[in-house]
Each structure stands twice: as structure tokens, then as C-alpha cells.
Amino acid sequence: MFAFLFLVVPIIEIFLLIQVGSVIGAWWTILCVVGTAVVGAYLLRQQGLSTLARFQKNMSSGVVPAKEILEGIALLIGGALLMTPGFFTDMVGFLCLIPFTRTIIVNKVLSRSSFFVGGMGGFSGSASQNRSPDGDIIDAEYTHKADQKIGKD
């Protein structure tokens, strides 16, 4: 995987930059690369604020925001890829920033991950539900009392 990231992706980027530059010229190619970074920064800000609002809404209603956490990670990856010069990374970055495609990516990760769907204590369900090791829901109330020393006369 790392070989792909560090060897193949730069080769693809250089190839695409040369090909696009030979068709539209060097200055237009540079303008396109800078333009995608600017548009990406705008989309990152807009989508990031929207995701943050949904995150806070879920937290205040007692629902663990697993989807919003993964969307935030996808936004970070997408923003970083759009700031990286190149057309291939821009394409992947936009896939992470556009809500429709980001939702598909996040749902695919959620469906394949046992951590987010019930395993390892999972992030699905409500944060107000406490489960015992055998899966039973435990509902309890408690009262906080001032510190008292046991056995003191």
C-alpha cells in the first residue's frame, strides 16, 4: 500500500501534469492546480462546518456521531489531497469533499468495520445505553452524597 502511495501516485501526477501542460500550456496548468486548491479550501470549510454542526447535534441528543467522525476524517484527507499539487490527488480529494460521494465512502467504511457496528463497544446506538458484558442493558440511578468516612464515630 505504501509503495503505491509513495511511488505510483507521484508518477501518475507527473504524467498527468505533463500531459495536461502539453495540451493547455504550463501557465494554464499551474492556474488549474492553484484553482483546485482554492475551490477545495472553500468546500472544506463549508462541508466541515456542516459536519461539525451535525456532530454537535448528535452529541447533544445522546447519539454517538460515528458517521460524522468518519466524515470529518474524509474531509481532512480530501482537504490535504486538494492542497497537494496534481490532478489525480485533486480528483480523489474532491470525491472526499462532495457530500454525495463522501456519504458513499463513509457508508462503505461503516458497513465493513466491526468497530463502528457493534464490535469493540461500537459506536452504533445511543450513548445513553449501557450494556453489560453479556449484552443486557443496565439501567440504574445513583445519588451523590458528600464524602463520609466509614467507621468514624
N, C-alpha and C positions, 0 to 999 in steps of 0.2 A: 504494500500500500504506500509506504513512504517512497519507494523507488518511483512509483507513478507520480506522486506529488512533486518530488524534487527533481526528477529527470524528464518525465514525459510532458508535464504541464508547461514548463518553460519552453520546451521545444515546440509545442503546439502554439504557444503565444508568439514566439519569434516568427514561426512560419506564417501565422495569420497576419501579424503586423507587416511583414514583408509583402505578402500578397495584397493586402488592402492598400498599403503605401504605394505599390506599383500601379494600382488602378486609379486611386484618387489623389495621390501625392502625399508627400511627407507631412506638410503642414496641416492638411485636412485630417490625416490620420491622427496626428497629435491633438488636434481640436476635438475629434471624436472621443479619444481616450480621456481627455480632460472633461469633456461634456458628460460622459457617462459617470465620472466621479462626482460631478456636481449634482446631477439628477439622482444618483444613488444616495448622496448625503441628504438630499431633500426627502426622498422616500423613506430612508432610515429614520429620520426624525419623526415624520408623520406616522409611520407604522409603529415605531417604538412607543410613541405617546399613546396610541390606540391600544396596544398590547398592555402597556402599564396600567391604563385605566381598567381594562378587563381583569388584570391581575388583582388590583386593589379591590374591585367589586367582589370577586370571588373570595378573597381573603376575609373581607368584612362580613360576608354571608356564611362563613364557616366551611367553604368548599376549597379543598387544596387545588391550586391552579396548575395542574400538571401540563396541560396544553399550552398555557401562557408561558410557562417556564421554557418549554421546548421552542415555542415561537420566538421568545427572546434570544435563545441560543442561535436559532436560524437567522434572526435579524443581525446578530453580531457577526456571524460567518458571512452573510450576504454583504454587509457593510464593508467588512475587511476585503472581501473579494472585489468589490467595486472600486475600492481605493487602490487596488493593485493594477498597474497598467497592463492592459491586454484585453482582447475581445472574448477569449474563452472564459476567463475568470469573470468578466462582466456578465456574460450570459448566465453562468451559474449563480452569480451574485443576485441578478435580477430575479431568478427563479426563487431565491430565498426571501426576496423583499415583496414580491407581488402576492397579495393576500390569497388568491385562489391557489396558486402553485405551492405557496408556503403551507397552506392547510393540508394539501395532499401529502406533502413531505412529512409534516408533523404527525398526521394520522397514520401514515405508513410506519413511522418510528414507534408510535404508541402501540400499534397492533402487533409489532414484532418484539416488543420489550416486555418481559415478565416483571421487570422492576416497577414500571408505571401501571401495570394492570394486575394488581393483587399480590405480586411477589415482593419479597423483601419489605413487607409492611406497606407496600404500594401507595400510589398517590391517587388512586381512584376512590370515589365515595366522598363522604363528608368527614371533615376534620373533627366533628363533634362525636363521632362514633369511636368507642374504644373497644378493641377486641382482645379476648384472652387468647392464649396460645392455641386452644382447641377451636377457635373461631366464634365462640359465643360473644354476644355483645354484653358488656358490663356497664350498667347504669348505676351511678352512685352519687350521693350528696355528702358534703362534708361541711363542718363548721370550724372556723379558725378560732382558737382560744389563745389568750395571752399565755406567754411562757409560764409554766408552772413546774416547780421542781418536785419530783416524785420522792416520797419518803420524808419530806420536810414537815416538821411539826409546827 
